[in-house]
């Protein structure tokens, strides 16, 4: 389902035309902003961030495969100091993430965030695509699907595009377009708003063998398994398929929803499957409100409630805890209100101390926060504006847009990293 072209091929012409971009005045403003804010990722490792409780992960989307946007998102959020970038388990997508990271490091020598790929052990909301035949749509349809799509993945206008649509139609008097499959990440918002019930979804499962080969690359650091937590058999089958590649990783994560009283017992069952092969850190992603991407305070309540409940359980299985699902600009405030933001607990002789070579330490109860739809949305507006003016482009070629995008990214990363946002960003706006 990924694009057939690579990110480098699509934007290489502009790179060739650029002359010594390091001396560009606009990029100097970008560097100065990072230095003023004090982004610590020149020296602070992702593991240290997890231990300190200020780990930040960008979720590009397990099904989002627009390599141009992914490349630019990775550039912006690397500059903003994220610790990890999570993406689809697809070669072209992984390449795009690493191209974005490389471009950021060329602007300023930051340490590399970890690159994580996401897979699933069964049907999952994060691994599906919407589709419909625009030829079936009545011409008087008001196209609510197009308006509600947060990824701009639906187009019912005649267009000249090099990207692959789910349907091509040229019938006179009919809509053209459909779903841009590489942009759709399966949120499902288009389904209930269709007045004619024309939209359906296709689910898929990433192949373990293909994923295992990706994990052996030297530019992939982590894997995340999305699971419902209700059945151990499909989880074990997937883990067994990945087992010989786990030794290449720095982190193995499991993303699961809150399933009530069964949550901890399910986590213990999964950890017992993982433990014999684990030679890296492990993390539990608490997916409070999957696929929301909303901006209101209510969107993040479920993820905070999930974290609060798990943090109180002493015999939960080993591993860092990290929030996701509904996370946004209000998440850190919510964690502070319940006393979980960078609150620490004492650990003695745990697996993490064995891996880091220490005998005991104080770790944050909640390692950090992952931002998905919200993080893509606040930077995506600027990406769309840039592309409407200049077409498909590398963001560093347009430093004014990059500077705007970086300010947006810092506004969310900084809530976890505790950057002095109010002084540096507002003064420069």
LOSE-68773 format. One record per residue (C-alpha): residue in three letters; x, y, z negated. Coordinates in nm, 4 decimals, always signed. Layout:
REM LOSE-68773
residuo->ALA&east->X&north->Y&up->Z
...
***
This chain:
REM LOSE-68773
residuo->UNK&east->+0.0000&north->+0.0000&up->+0.0000
residuo->UNK&east->+0.2990&north->+0.2304&up->-0.0126
residuo->UNK&east->+0.3885&north->+0.4785&up->+0.2555
residuo->UNK&east->+0.5813&north->+0.3300&up->+0.5430
residuo->UNK&east->+0.8422&north->+0.6079&up->+0.5436
residuo->UNK&east->+1.0927&north->+0.6906&up->+0.2715
residuo->UNK&east->+1.1080&north->+1.0132&up->+0.0855
residuo->UNK&east->+1.4562&north->+1.0942&up->+0.2149
residuo->UNK&east->+1.3478&north->+1.0454&up->+0.5748
residuo->UNK&east->+1.0490&north->+1.2750&up->+0.5382
residuo->UNK&east->+1.2418&north->+1.5714&up->+0.4037
residuo->UNK&east->+1.5947&north->+1.5170&up->+0.5318
residuo->UNK&east->+1.5723&north->+1.7875&up->+0.7986
residuo->UNK&east->+1.5287&north->+2.0587&up->+0.5394
residuo->UNK&east->+1.8143&north->+1.9154&up->+0.3320
residuo->UNK&east->+2.0449&north->+1.9288&up->+0.6334
residuo->UNK&east->+1.9486&north->+2.2891&up->+0.6986
residuo->UNK&east->+2.0198&north->+2.3965&up->+0.3419
residuo->UNK&east->+2.3582&north->+2.5583&up->+0.2817
residuo->UNK&east->+2.5177&north->+2.5140&up->-0.0607
residuo->UNK&east->+2.1932&north->+2.5343&up->-0.2591
residuo->UNK&east->+2.3882&north->+2.5425&up->-0.5889
residuo->UNK&east->+2.4677&north->+2.9083&up->-0.5259
residuo->UNK&east->+2.1045&north->+3.0003&up->-0.4651
residuo->UNK&east->+1.9879&north->+3.2823&up->-0.6943
residuo->UNK&east->+1.6500&north->+3.1212&up->-0.7501
residuo->UNK&east->+1.8110&north->+2.7975&up->-0.8670
residuo->UNK&east->+2.0298&north->+2.9975&up->-1.1005
residuo->UNK&east->+1.7075&north->+3.1175&up->-1.2655
residuo->UNK&east->+1.6058&north->+2.7528&up->-1.3043
residuo->UNK&east->+1.9373&north->+2.6692&up->-1.4708
residuo->UNK&east->+1.9134&north->+2.9712&up->-1.6984
residuo->UNK&east->+1.5626&north->+2.8724&up->-1.8100
residuo->UNK&east->+1.6786&north->+2.5222&up->-1.9027
residuo->UNK&east->+1.9744&north->+2.6613&up->-2.0957
residuo->UNK&east->+1.7572&north->+2.9221&up->-2.2707
residuo->UNK&east->+1.5036&north->+2.6631&up->-2.3787
residuo->UNK&east->+1.7804&north->+2.4303&up->-2.4887
residuo->UNK&east->+1.6728&north->+2.1101&up->-2.3140
residuo->UNK&east->+1.8721&north->+1.8516&up->-2.5118
residuo->UNK&east->+1.8891&north->+1.5813&up->-2.2470
residuo->UNK&east->+2.2495&north->+1.6579&up->-2.1591
residuo->UNK&east->+2.3519&north->+1.4598&up->-2.4674
residuo->UNK&east->+2.0447&north->+1.3064&up->-2.6345
residuo->UNK&east->+1.9827&north->+0.9471&up->-2.5247
residuo->UNK&east->+1.6344&north->+0.8026&up->-2.4674
residuo->UNK&east->+1.6868&north->+0.5607&up->-2.7564
residuo->UNK&east->+1.7715&north->+0.8471&up->-2.9896
residuo->UNK&east->+1.4552&north->+1.0237&up->-2.8758
residuo->UNK&east->+1.2476&north->+0.7171&up->-2.9684
residuo->UNK&east->+1.4112&north->+0.7010&up->-3.3080
residuo->UNK&east->+1.3555&north->+1.0737&up->-3.3641
residuo->UNK&east->+0.9926&north->+1.0655&up->-3.2498
residuo->UNK&east->+1.0442&north->+1.3088&up->-2.9599
residuo->UNK&east->+1.0487&north->+1.0644&up->-2.6690
residuo->UNK&east->+0.8564&north->+1.1879&up->-2.3634
residuo->UNK&east->+0.7605&north->+0.9729&up->-2.0673
residuo->UNK&east->+0.6205&north->+1.0921&up->-1.7360
residuo->UNK&east->+0.3688&north->+0.8485&up->-1.5899
residuo->UNK&east->+0.3713&north->+0.8885&up->-1.2132
residuo->UNK&east->+0.1017&north->+0.6222&up->-1.1953
residuo->UNK&east->+0.1104&north->+0.2456&up->-1.1541
residuo->UNK&east->-0.0774&north->+0.2812&up->-0.8232
residuo->UNK&east->+0.0273&north->+0.6315&up->-0.7171
residuo->UNK&east->+0.2540&north->+0.5946&up->-0.4120
residuo->UNK&east->+0.2831&north->+0.9379&up->-0.2547
residuo->UNK&east->+0.6623&north->+0.9382&up->-0.2335
residuo->UNK&east->+0.6940&north->+1.3099&up->-0.1596
residuo->UNK&east->+0.4984&north->+1.4154&up->-0.4677
residuo->UNK&east->+0.6701&north->+1.1487&up->-0.6792
residuo->UNK&east->+1.0112&north->+1.2704&up->-0.5712
residuo->UNK&east->+0.9274&north->+1.6304&up->-0.6610
residuo->UNK&east->+0.7545&north->+1.5372&up->-0.9867
residuo->UNK&east->+1.0638&north->+1.3400&up->-1.0872
residuo->UNK&east->+1.2829&north->+1.6391&up->-1.0053
residuo->UNK&east->+1.0744&north->+1.8787&up->-1.2156
residuo->UNK&east->+1.0296&north->+1.6544&up->-1.5180
residuo->UNK&east->+1.3947&north->+1.5458&up->-1.5212
residuo->UNK&east->+1.4864&north->+1.9143&up->-1.5463
residuo->UNK&east->+1.2274&north->+1.9500&up->-1.8247
residuo->UNK&east->+1.4044&north->+1.6791&up->-2.0256
residuo->UNK&east->+1.1818&north->+1.3699&up->-2.0148
residuo->UNK&east->+1.3334&north->+1.0447&up->-2.1369
residuo->UNK&east->+1.1608&north->+0.8095&up->-1.8951
residuo->UNK&east->+0.9757&north->+0.8167&up->-1.5627
residuo->UNK&east->+0.7218&north->+0.5394&up->-1.5106
residuo->UNK&east->+0.6227&north->+0.4505&up->-1.1548
residuo->UNK&east->+0.4737&north->+0.1854&up->-0.9296
residuo->UNK&east->+0.6715&north->-0.1344&up->-0.8783
residuo->UNK&east->+0.7427&north->-0.0529&up->-0.5149
residuo->UNK&east->+1.0815&north->-0.0050&up->-0.3484
residuo->UNK&east->+0.9945&north->+0.3216&up->-0.1744
residuo->UNK&east->+0.8476&north->+0.4665&up->-0.4940
residuo->UNK&east->+1.1506&north->+0.3686&up->-0.7040
residuo->UNK&east->+1.3749&north->+0.5260&up->-0.4398
residuo->UNK&east->+1.1693&north->+0.8461&up->-0.4519
residuo->UNK&east->+1.1973&north->+0.8668&up->-0.8316
residuo->UNK&east->+1.5737&north->+0.8251&up->-0.8179
residuo->UNK&east->+1.6052&north->+1.0824&up->-0.5384
residuo->UNK&east->+1.4203&north->+1.3325&up->-0.7550
residuo->UNK&east->+1.6420&north->+1.2550&up->-1.0531
residuo->UNK&east->+1.9563&north->+1.2918&up->-0.8391
residuo->UNK&east->+1.8356&north->+1.6280&up->-0.7093
residuo->UNK&east->+1.7774&north->+1.7498&up->-1.0649
residuo->UNK&east->+2.1248&north->+1.6422&up->-1.1772
residuo->UNK&east->+2.2741&north->+1.8236&up->-0.8783
residuo->UNK&east->+2.1125&north->+2.1434&up->-1.0089
residuo->UNK&east->+2.2250&north->+2.0856&up->-1.3682
residuo->UNK&east->+2.4226&north->+1.7894&up->-1.5116
residuo->UNK&east->+2.1533&north->+1.6403&up->-1.7362
residuo->UNK&east->+2.1574&north->+1.2785&up->-1.8479
residuo->UNK&east->+1.9398&north->+1.0479&up->-1.6407
residuo->UNK&east->+1.5965&north->+0.9547&up->-1.7713
residuo->UNK&east->+1.5208&north->+0.5843&up->-1.7654
residuo->UNK&east->+1.3274&north->+0.4592&up->-1.4643
residuo->UNK&east->+1.0411&north->+0.2257&up->-1.5561
residuo->UNK&east->+0.8225&north->+0.0204&up->-1.3233
residuo->UNK&east->+0.4697&north->-0.0898&up->-1.4142
residuo->UNK&east->+0.3104&north->-0.4280&up->-1.3506
residuo->UNK&east->-0.0093&north->-0.6024&up->-1.4652
residuo->UNK&east->-0.0936&north->-0.9502&up->-1.5877
residuo->UNK&east->-0.4590&north->-0.9403&up->-1.4790
residuo->UNK&east->-0.7170&north->-0.7024&up->-1.3341
residuo->UNK&east->-0.6535&north->-0.3556&up->-1.4714
residuo->UNK&east->-0.7881&north->-0.0046&up->-1.4103
residuo->UNK&east->-0.4383&north->+0.1166&up->-1.3273
residuo->UNK&east->-0.4018&north->-0.1311&up->-1.0404
residuo->UNK&east->-0.6814&north->-0.0594&up->-0.8016
residuo->UNK&east->-0.7666&north->+0.1604&up->-0.5046
residuo->UNK&east->-1.0908&north->+0.3207&up->-0.3931
residuo->UNK&east->-1.2058&north->+0.2740&up->-0.0354
residuo->UNK&east->-1.5038&north->+0.3535&up->+0.1856
residuo->UNK&east->-1.5835&north->+0.3853&up->+0.5541
residuo->UNK&east->-1.6432&north->+0.7552&up->+0.6321
residuo->UNK&east->-1.8407&north->+0.6540&up->+0.9394
residuo->UNK&east->-2.1104&north->+0.5292&up->+0.7003
residuo->UNK&east->-2.1384&north->+0.8650&up->+0.5257
residuo->UNK&east->-2.4391&north->+1.0818&up->+0.6212
residuo->UNK&east->-2.3335&north->+1.4064&up->+0.7838
residuo->UNK&east->-2.5378&north->+1.6075&up->+0.5345
residuo->UNK&east->-2.3474&north->+1.4598&up->+0.2382
residuo->UNK&east->-2.2082&north->+1.7295&up->+0.0100
residuo->UNK&east->-1.8916&north->+1.5186&up->-0.0387
residuo->UNK&east->-1.8788&north->+1.5152&up->-0.4204
residuo->UNK&east->-1.6144&north->+1.2406&up->-0.4034
residuo->UNK&east->-1.3736&north->+1.4809&up->-0.2379
residuo->UNK&east->-1.4309&north->+1.7494&up->-0.4995
residuo->UNK&east->-1.4020&north->+1.5212&up->-0.8039
residuo->UNK&east->-1.0828&north->+1.3383&up->-0.7003
residuo->UNK&east->-0.7984&north->+1.4569&up->-0.9293
residuo->UNK&east->-0.5331&north->+1.3295&up->-0.6881
residuo->UNK&east->-0.6686&north->+1.4953&up->-0.3717
residuo->UNK&east->-0.6805&north->+1.1434&up->-0.2331
residuo->UNK&east->-1.0074&north->+1.1812&up->-0.0386
residuo->UNK&east->-1.0357&north->+1.3761&up->+0.2835
residuo->UNK&east->-1.3462&north->+1.3952&up->+0.4977
residuo->UNK&east->-1.2165&north->+1.6606&up->+0.7326
residuo->UNK&east->-1.0606&north->+1.6113&up->+1.0731
residuo->UNK&east->-0.6874&north->+1.6201&up->+1.0162
residuo->UNK&east->-0.3579&north->+1.5437&up->+1.1820
residuo->UNK&east->-0.1707&north->+1.3365&up->+0.9258
residuo->UNK&east->+0.1266&north->+1.1053&up->+0.9399
residuo->UNK&east->+0.0051&north->+0.9192&up->+0.6320
residuo->UNK&east->-0.1996&north->+0.6036&up->+0.6439
residuo->UNK&east->-0.5724&north->+0.6352&up->+0.5736
residuo->UNK&east->-0.7798&north->+0.3435&up->+0.4559
residuo->UNK&east->-1.0012&north->+0.3876&up->+0.7665
residuo->UNK&east->-0.9535&north->+0.5688&up->+1.0973
residuo->UNK&east->-1.2662&north->+0.6873&up->+1.2724
residuo->UNK&east->-1.3110&north->+0.8902&up->+1.5863
residuo->UNK&east->-1.6772&north->+0.8416&up->+1.6514
residuo->UNK&east->-1.8478&north->+1.1642&up->+1.7584
residuo->UNK&east->-2.0809&north->+1.3050&up->+1.4967
residuo->UNK&east->-1.9163&north->+1.1083&up->+1.2150
residuo->UNK&east->-1.6830&north->+1.2027&up->+0.9362
residuo->UNK&east->-1.3135&north->+1.1348&up->+0.9864
residuo->UNK&east->-1.0684&north->+1.0477&up->+0.7135
residuo->UNK&east->-1.1415&north->+0.8488&up->+0.4034
residuo->UNK&east->-0.9140&north->+0.7557&up->+0.1170
residuo->UNK&east->-0.5446&north->+0.8362&up->+0.1338
residuo->UNK&east->-0.4358&north->+0.5073&up->-0.0176
residuo->UNK&east->-0.0918&north->+0.6237&up->-0.1270
residuo->UNK&east->-0.2457&north->+0.9061&up->-0.3336
residuo->UNK&east->-0.5299&north->+0.7083&up->-0.4903
residuo->UNK&east->-0.4381&north->+0.5738&up->-0.8334
residuo->UNK&east->-0.7686&north->+0.4117&up->-0.9176
residuo->UNK&east->-0.9228&north->+0.6512&up->-1.1696
residuo->UNK&east->-1.2699&north->+0.5651&up->-1.0385
residuo->UNK&east->-1.4192&north->+0.9133&up->-1.0713
residuo->UNK&east->-1.5442&north->+0.9062&up->-0.7152
residuo->UNK&east->-1.7576&north->+0.5949&up->-0.7663
residuo->UNK&east->-2.0405&north->+0.7281&up->-0.9881
residuo->UNK&east->-2.0712&north->+1.0603&up->-0.8010
residuo->UNK&east->-2.1309&north->+0.9068&up->-0.4573
residuo->UNK&east->-2.5018&north->+0.9717&up->-0.3853
residuo->UNK&east->-2.5158&north->+0.6804&up->-0.1400
residuo->UNK&east->-2.3179&north->+0.4179&up->-0.3361
residuo->UNK&east->-2.0672&north->+0.3778&up->-0.0532
residuo->UNK&east->-1.7433&north->+0.3622&up->-0.2529
residuo->UNK&east->-1.5888&north->+0.0372&up->-0.3692
residuo->UNK&east->-1.2600&north->-0.0531&up->-0.5361
residuo->UNK&east->-0.9973&north->-0.3118&up->-0.4552
residuo->UNK&east->-0.7920&north->-0.4519&up->-0.7418
residuo->UNK&east->-0.4552&north->-0.6204&up->-0.7107
residuo->UNK&east->-0.1810&north->-0.7744&up->-0.9246
residuo->UNK&east->+0.1861&north->-0.6970&up->-0.8695
residuo->UNK&east->+0.3834&north->-1.0103&up->-0.7837
residuo->UNK&east->+0.6259&north->-1.1240&up->-1.0536
residuo->UNK&east->+0.8907&north->-1.2394&up->-0.8050
residuo->UNK&east->+0.9003&north->-0.9030&up->-0.6260
residuo->UNK&east->+0.9048&north->-0.7172&up->-0.9557
residuo->UNK&east->+1.1859&north->-0.9353&up->-1.0859
residuo->UNK&east->+1.4054&north->-0.8368&up->-0.7919
residuo->UNK&east->+1.3361&north->-0.4694&up->-0.8561
residuo->UNK&east->+1.4357&north->-0.5082&up->-1.2207
residuo->UNK&east->+1.7784&north->-0.6327&up->-1.1147
residuo->UNK&east->+1.8571&north->-0.3041&up->-0.9416
residuo->UNK&east->+2.1024&north->-0.0758&up->-1.1186
residuo->UNK&east->+1.8604&north->+0.2177&up->-1.0889
residuo->UNK&east->+1.5711&north->+0.0538&up->-1.2783
residuo->UNK&east->+1.5976&north->+0.0544&up->-1.6572
residuo->UNK&east->+1.2638&north->-0.0635&up->-1.7923
residuo->UNK&east->+0.9450&north->-0.2535&up->-1.7252
residuo->UNK&east->+0.5957&north->-0.1989&up->-1.8584
residuo->UNK&east->+0.3328&north->-0.4710&up->-1.8581
residuo->UNK&east->-0.0287&north->-0.3542&up->-1.8561
residuo->UNK&east->-0.2556&north->-0.6027&up->-2.0280
residuo->UNK&east->-0.6024&north->-0.6168&up->-2.1785
residuo->UNK&east->-0.4590&north->-0.7960&up->-2.4799
residuo->UNK&east->-0.7483&north->-1.0398&up->-2.4821
residuo->UNK&east->-0.5795&north->-1.3391&up->-2.3169
residuo->UNK&east->-0.2264&north->-1.4575&up->-2.3797
residuo->UNK&east->-0.2041&north->-1.7031&up->-2.0869
residuo->UNK&east->-0.1777&north->-1.4470&up->-1.8015
residuo->UNK&east->+0.0666&north->-1.2421&up->-2.0071
residuo->UNK&east->+0.2874&north->-1.5459&up->-2.0648
residuo->UNK&east->+0.2716&north->-1.6410&up->-1.6982
residuo->UNK&east->+0.3877&north->-1.2944&up->-1.5934
residuo->UNK&east->+0.6572&north->-1.2752&up->-1.8616
residuo->UNK&east->+0.7926&north->-1.6166&up->-1.7634
residuo->UNK&east->+0.8113&north->-1.4908&up->-1.4040
residuo->UNK&east->+1.0159&north->-1.1915&up->-1.5166
residuo->UNK&east->+1.2261&north->-1.3625&up->-1.7821
residuo->UNK&east->+1.5468&north->-1.4017&up->-1.5801
residuo->UNK&east->+1.5516&north->-1.0277&up->-1.5012
residuo->UNK&east->+1.4833&north->-0.8928&up->-1.8536
residuo->UNK&east->+1.8562&north->-0.9105&up->-1.9356
residuo->UNK&east->+1.9183&north->-0.6263&up->-1.6904
residuo->UNK&east->+1.6894&north->-0.3858&up->-1.8799
residuo->UNK&east->+1.7159&north->-0.1328&up->-2.1603
residuo->UNK&east->+1.3472&north->-0.1414&up->-2.2547
residuo->UNK&east->+1.0512&north->-0.3765&up->-2.2217
residuo->UNK&east->+0.7141&north->-0.2133&up->-2.2871
residuo->UNK&east->+0.3594&north->-0.3431&up->-2.3183
residuo->UNK&east->+0.0641&north->-0.1131&up->-2.2530
residuo->UNK&east->-0.2593&north->-0.2212&up->-2.4160
residuo->UNK&east->-0.5950&north->-0.0726&up->-2.5189
residuo->UNK&east->-0.7412&north->-0.0747&up->-2.8674
residuo->UNK&east->-0.9360&north->-0.3989&up->-2.9037
residuo->UNK&east->-1.0224&north->-0.3500&up->-3.2670
residuo->UNK&east->-0.9305&north->-0.6027&up->-3.5317
residuo->UNK&east->-0.7806&north->-0.8367&up->-3.2703
residuo->UNK&east->-0.5209&north->-0.5831&up->-3.1593
residuo->UNK&east->-0.2407&north->-0.6692&up->-3.4013
residuo->UNK&east->-0.2852&north->-1.0460&up->-3.3697
residuo->UNK&east->-0.2734&north->-1.0078&up->-2.9918
residuo->UNK&east->+0.0443&north->-0.7998&up->-3.0189
residuo->UNK&east->+0.2009&north->-1.0685&up->-3.2367
residuo->UNK&east->+0.1137&north->-1.3378&up->-2.9827
residuo->UNK&east->+0.2682&north->-1.1332&up->-2.7012
residuo->UNK&east->+0.5795&north->-1.0564&up->-2.9046
residuo->UNK&east->+0.6282&north->-1.4275&up->-2.9752
residuo->UNK&east->+0.6279&north->-1.4835&up->-2.5983
residuo->UNK&east->+0.8742&north->-1.2000&up->-2.5371
residuo->UNK&east->+1.1158&north->-1.2440&up->-2.8246
residuo->UNK&east->+1.3257&north->-1.5398&up->-2.6935
residuo->UNK&east->+1.4224&north->-1.3394&up->-2.3833
residuo->UNK&east->+1.4502&north->-0.9924&up->-2.5391
residuo->UNK&east->+1.7994&north->-0.8475&up->-2.5360
residuo->UNK&east->+1.6753&north->-0.4893&up->-2.5130
residuo->UNK&east->+1.4459&north->-0.2543&up->-2.7042
residuo->UNK&east->+1.0719&north->-0.3077&up->-2.6916
residuo->UNK&east->+0.7840&north->-0.0618&up->-2.7062
residuo->UNK&east->+0.4067&north->-0.0730&up->-2.7445
residuo->UNK&east->+0.2160&north->+0.1831&up->-2.5379
residuo->UNK&east->-0.1097&north->+0.2628&up->-2.7143
residuo->UNK&east->-0.3490&north->+0.3358&up->-2.4298
residuo->UNK&east->-0.6214&north->+0.5224&up->-2.6157
residuo->UNK&east->-0.8311&north->+0.6534&up->-2.3286
residuo->UNK&east->-0.7021&north->+0.5033&up->-2.0028
residuo->UNK&east->-0.7037&north->+0.7025&up->-1.6804
residuo->UNK&east->-0.8562&north->+1.0168&up->-1.8268
residuo->UNK&east->-0.6144&north->+1.3015&up->-1.7488
residuo->UNK&east->-0.8514&north->+1.5491&up->-1.9128
residuo->UNK&east->-0.7477&north->+1.8757&up->-2.0722
residuo->UNK&east->-0.9824&north->+1.8994&up->-2.3704
residuo->UNK&east->-0.9137&north->+1.8110&up->-2.7335
residuo->UNK&east->-1.1644&north->+1.5280&up->-2.7202
residuo->UNK&east->-0.9666&north->+1.3416&up->-2.4560
residuo->UNK&east->-0.6749&north->+1.2735&up->-2.6897
residuo->UNK&east->-0.8714&north->+1.1722&up->-3.0012
residuo->UNK&east->-0.8849&north->+0.8043&up->-2.9127
residuo->UNK&east->-0.5105&north->+0.7756&up->-2.8589
residuo->UNK&east->-0.4423&north->+0.9473&up->-3.1922
residuo->UNK&east->-0.6969&north->+0.7300&up->-3.3744
residuo->UNK&east->-0.5368&north->+0.4198&up->-3.2219
residuo->UNK&east->-0.1925&north->+0.5336&up->-3.3389
residuo->UNK&east->-0.3186&north->+0.6185&up->-3.6872
residuo->UNK&east->-0.4726&north->+0.2774&up->-3.7333
residuo->UNK&east->-0.1686&north->+0.0846&up->-3.6086
residuo->UNK&east->+0.0763&north->+0.2955&up->-3.8079
residuo->UNK&east->-0.1031&north->+0.1917&up->-4.1275
residuo->UNK&east->-0.0564&north->-0.1808&up->-4.0561
residuo->UNK&east->+0.2701&north->-0.2927&up->-4.2150
residuo->UNK&east->+0.2937&north->-0.6371&up->-4.0560
residuo->UNK&east->+0.2564&north->-0.5208&up->-3.6965
residuo->UNK&east->+0.5121&north->-0.6779&up->-3.4611
residuo->UNK&east->+0.8477&north->-0.5194&up->-3.3999
residuo->UNK&east->+0.8817&north->-0.2352&up->-3.1485
residuo->UNK&east->+0.8502&north->+0.1390&up->-3.1019
residuo->UNK&east->+0.5003&north->+0.2894&up->-3.0791
residuo->UNK&east->+0.4170&north->+0.5452&up->-2.8111
residuo->UNK&east->+0.0890&north->+0.7216&up->-2.7279
residuo->UNK&east->-0.0747&north->+0.7322&up->-2.3850
residuo->UNK&east->-0.4241&north->+0.7521&up->-2.2386
residuo->UNK&east->-0.5905&north->+1.0907&up->-2.2772
residuo->UNK&east->-0.2686&north->+1.2610&up->-2.3866
residuo->UNK&east->-0.2487&north->+1.6319&up->-2.3084
residuo->UNK&east->-0.1497&north->+1.9689&up->-2.4560
residuo->UNK&east->-0.3522&north->+1.8964&up->-2.7721
residuo->UNK&east->-0.1933&north->+1.5605&up->-2.8550
residuo->UNK&east->+0.0941&north->+1.6852&up->-3.0683
residuo->UNK&east->-0.1365&north->+1.9124&up->-3.2687
residuo->UNK&east->-0.3579&north->+1.6104&up->-3.3286
residuo->UNK&east->-0.0624&north->+1.4021&up->-3.4460
residuo->UNK&east->+0.0430&north->+1.6789&up->-3.6826
residuo->UNK&east->-0.3045&north->+1.6957&up->-3.8351
residuo->UNK&east->-0.2984&north->+1.3271&up->-3.9251
residuo->UNK&east->+0.0637&north->+1.3396&up->-4.0427
residuo->UNK&east->+0.2135&north->+1.1255&up->-3.7678
residuo->UNK&east->+0.4228&north->+1.3731&up->-3.5691
residuo->UNK&east->+0.7897&north->+1.2809&up->-3.6221
residuo->UNK&east->+0.6989&north->+1.1260&up->-3.9567
residuo->UNK&east->+0.9663&north->+0.8742&up->-4.0475
residuo->UNK&east->+0.9882&north->+0.5407&up->-4.2201
residuo->UNK&east->+1.2904&north->+0.3461&up->-4.3434
residuo->UNK&east->+1.4055&north->+0.0436&up->-4.1440
residuo->UNK&east->+1.6621&north->-0.2078&up->-4.2667
residuo->UNK&east->+1.8324&north->-0.4742&up->-4.0531
residuo->UNK&east->+1.5700&north->-0.4579&up->-3.7792
residuo->UNK&east->+1.6310&north->-0.5606&up->-3.4174
residuo->UNK&east->+1.6895&north->-0.1962&up->-3.3258
residuo->UNK&east->+1.9736&north->-0.1713&up->-3.5754
residuo->UNK&east->+2.1260&north->-0.4890&up->-3.4344
residuo->UNK&east->+2.1080&north->-0.3440&up->-3.0831
residuo->UNK&east->+2.2564&north->-0.0112&up->-3.1893
residuo->UNK&east->+2.5169&north->-0.1606&up->-3.4205
residuo->UNK&east->+2.3911&north->+0.0064&up->-3.7395
residuo->UNK&east->+2.2779&north->-0.1590&up->-4.0626
residuo->UNK&east->+1.9858&north->+0.0646&up->-4.1531
residuo->UNK&east->+1.8168&north->+0.3829&up->-4.0384
residuo->UNK&east->+1.5181&north->+0.6107&up->-4.0610
residuo->UNK&east->+1.2937&north->+0.5935&up->-3.7562
residuo->UNK&east->+0.9864&north->+0.7891&up->-3.6543
residuo->UNK&east->+0.6661&north->+0.5893&up->-3.6976
residuo->UNK&east->+0.5468&north->+0.7151&up->-3.3574
residuo->UNK&east->+0.8324&north->+0.7177&up->-3.1083
residuo->UNK&east->+0.6761&north->+0.9642&up->-2.8674
residuo->UNK&east->+0.4147&north->+1.0438&up->-2.6081
residuo->UNK&east->+0.3579&north->+0.9524&up->-2.2440
residuo->UNK&east->+0.1815&north->+1.2004&up->-2.0159
residuo->UNK&east->+0.0179&north->+1.0890&up->-1.6941
residuo->UNK&east->-0.2758&north->+1.2550&up->-1.5227
residuo->UNK&east->-0.2391&north->+1.5744&up->-1.7231
residuo->UNK&east->+0.1332&north->+1.6078&up->-1.6473
residuo->UNK&east->+0.0757&north->+1.5457&up->-1.2769
residuo->UNK&east->-0.2133&north->+1.7911&up->-1.2699
residuo->UNK&east->-0.0345&north->+2.0938&up->-1.4152
residuo->UNK&east->+0.2624&north->+2.0562&up->-1.1795
residuo->UNK&east->+0.0537&north->+1.9239&up->-0.8909
residuo->UNK&east->-0.1212&north->+2.2578&up->-0.8457
residuo->UNK&east->+0.2138&north->+2.4181&up->-0.7676
residuo->UNK&east->+0.3189&north->+2.1300&up->-0.5426
residuo->UNK&east->-0.0029&north->+2.1694&up->-0.3437
residuo->UNK&east->+0.0504&north->+2.5430&up->-0.3130
residuo->UNK&east->+0.4062&north->+2.4906&up->-0.1906
residuo->UNK&east->+0.2995&north->+2.2326&up->+0.0668
residuo->UNK&east->+0.0165&north->+2.4514&up->+0.1934
residuo->UNK&east->+0.2712&north->+2.7269&up->+0.2601
residuo->UNK&east->+0.5722&north->+2.5260&up->+0.3739
residuo->UNK&east->+0.4561&north->+2.1725&up->+0.4538
residuo->UNK&east->+0.6310&north->+1.8626&up->+0.3192
residuo->UNK&east->+0.9400&north->+1.9904&up->+0.1410
residuo->UNK&east->+1.1944&north->+1.9339&up->-0.1326
residuo->UNK&east->+1.1021&north->+2.1598&up->-0.4203
residuo->UNK&east->+1.4562&north->+2.2809&up->-0.4805
residuo->UNK&east->+1.4436&north->+2.4382&up->-0.1331
residuo->UNK&east->+1.1797&north->+2.6753&up->-0.2725
residuo->UNK&east->+1.3177&north->+2.7803&up->-0.6129
residuo->UNK&east->+1.0295&north->+3.0157&up->-0.6938
residuo->UNK&east->+0.7895&north->+2.7211&up->-0.6809
residuo->UNK&east->+1.0359&north->+2.5040&up->-0.8711
residuo->UNK&east->+1.0650&north->+2.7652&up->-1.1450
residuo->UNK&east->+0.6851&north->+2.7828&up->-1.1806
residuo->UNK&east->+0.6596&north->+2.4044&up->-1.1920
residuo->UNK&east->+0.9378&north->+2.3807&up->-1.4480
residuo->UNK&east->+0.7604&north->+2.6264&up->-1.6779
residuo->UNK&east->+0.4475&north->+2.4119&up->-1.6615
residuo->UNK&east->+0.6452&north->+2.0947&up->-1.7300
residuo->UNK&east->+0.8288&north->+2.2530&up->-2.0228
residuo->UNK&east->+0.4969&north->+2.3639&up->-2.1710
residuo->UNK&east->+0.3996&north->+2.0001&up->-2.2230
residuo->UNK&east->+0.7398&north->+1.8356&up->-2.2768
residuo->UNK&east->+0.8280&north->+2.1119&up->-2.5198
residuo->UNK&east->+0.5402&north->+2.0296&up->-2.7550
residuo->UNK&east->+0.7113&north->+1.6975&up->-2.8298
residuo->UNK&east->+1.0714&north->+1.8159&up->-2.7987
residuo->UNK&east->+0.9998&north->+2.1304&up->-3.0061
residuo->UNK&east->+1.1452&north->+2.3725&up->-2.7535
residuo->UNK&east->+1.1083&north->+2.7461&up->-2.8332
residuo->UNK&east->+0.8411&north->+2.7729&up->-2.5654
residuo->UNK&east->+0.6613&north->+3.0849&up->-2.6842
residuo->UNK&east->+0.9705&north->+3.3030&up->-2.6552
residuo->UNK&east->+1.1358&north->+3.1703&up->-2.3440
residuo->UNK&east->+0.8458&north->+3.0802&up->-2.1184
residuo->UNK&east->+0.6027&north->+3.3625&up->-2.1890
residuo->UNK&east->+0.8767&north->+3.6248&up->-2.1630
residuo->UNK&east->+0.9769&north->+3.4977&up->-1.8206
residuo->UNK&east->+0.6237&north->+3.4543&up->-1.6811
***
